[in-house]
Amino acid sequence: MGVPDEATVAVGDGADDVDALIWAARGVAMGQASATVRAAADEVTGTITEDGAATVLASLLGRGH
Protein backbone atom coordinates (compact mmCIF):
# COMPACT_ATOMS: atom_id res chain seq x y z
CA MET A 1 0.00 0.00 0.00
CA GLY A 2 3.03 2.26 0.08
CA VAL A 3 2.64 3.33 3.70
CA PRO A 4 6.03 3.93 5.32
CA ASP A 5 6.68 1.83 8.42
CA GLU A 6 7.02 4.94 10.58
CA ALA A 7 3.44 5.93 9.70
CA THR A 8 1.81 2.73 11.02
CA VAL A 9 -0.50 2.53 14.03
CA ALA A 10 -2.05 -0.51 15.68
CA VAL A 11 -4.74 -0.42 18.36
CA GLY A 12 -5.71 -3.57 20.22
CA ASP A 13 -6.80 -5.21 23.44
CA GLY A 14 -6.25 -8.93 23.01
CA ALA A 15 -3.38 -11.39 23.02
CA ASP A 16 -3.85 -11.78 19.26
CA ASP A 17 -3.00 -8.08 18.85
CA VAL A 18 0.43 -8.24 20.52
CA ASP A 19 2.40 -8.86 17.30
CA ALA A 20 0.72 -5.89 15.61
CA LEU A 21 1.31 -3.64 18.61
CA ILE A 22 5.00 -4.53 18.61
CA TRP A 23 5.32 -4.19 14.81
CA ALA A 24 3.60 -0.83 14.39
CA ALA A 25 5.51 2.40 14.83
CA ARG A 26 2.80 3.41 17.32
CA GLY A 27 1.27 0.54 19.23
CA VAL A 28 -1.68 1.52 21.40
CA ALA A 29 -3.32 -0.81 23.91
CA MET A 30 -6.92 -0.24 24.85
CA GLY A 31 -7.56 0.60 28.50
CA GLN A 32 -9.22 -2.74 29.22
CA ALA A 33 -6.28 -4.74 27.84
CA SER A 34 -4.37 -7.19 30.01
CA ALA A 35 -0.98 -6.34 31.47
CA THR A 36 0.69 -8.46 28.77
CA VAL A 37 -0.96 -6.49 25.96
CA ARG A 38 -0.21 -3.18 27.67
CA ALA A 39 3.46 -4.15 27.99
CA ALA A 40 3.66 -4.79 24.23
CA ALA A 41 2.29 -1.34 23.41
CA ASP A 42 3.97 2.06 23.31
CA GLU A 43 1.02 3.68 25.04
CA VAL A 44 -2.39 2.96 26.56
CA THR A 45 -5.59 4.76 25.62
CA GLY A 46 -9.01 4.74 27.27
CA THR A 47 -11.34 1.78 27.43
CA ILE A 48 -14.06 1.00 24.92
CA THR A 49 -16.63 2.90 26.98
CA GLU A 50 -14.22 5.85 27.21
CA ASP A 51 -13.94 5.92 23.39
CA GLY A 52 -10.24 5.04 23.55
CA ALA A 53 -9.95 4.05 19.88
CA ALA A 54 -11.71 7.25 18.81
CA THR A 55 -9.19 9.23 20.86
CA VAL A 56 -6.34 7.59 18.96
CA LEU A 57 -8.02 8.22 15.60
CA ALA A 58 -8.64 11.86 16.52
CA SER A 59 -4.97 12.26 17.41
CA LEU A 60 -4.02 11.02 13.95
CA LEU A 61 -6.19 13.73 12.45
CA GLY A 62 -4.74 16.39 14.73
CA ARG A 63 -7.98 16.81 16.63
CA GLY A 64 -8.71 16.54 20.30
CA HIS A 65 -11.46 14.21 21.42
RAGI-V277318 format. One line per field, one symbol per residue. burial: b if it has 9 or more other ideal C-beta (glycine too) atoms within 8 Angstrom, else e. Layout:
burial = ???
This chain:
burial = eeeeeeebbbbbbeeebbebbeebebbbbbbebeeebbebbeebbeebeebbbebbebbeeeeee
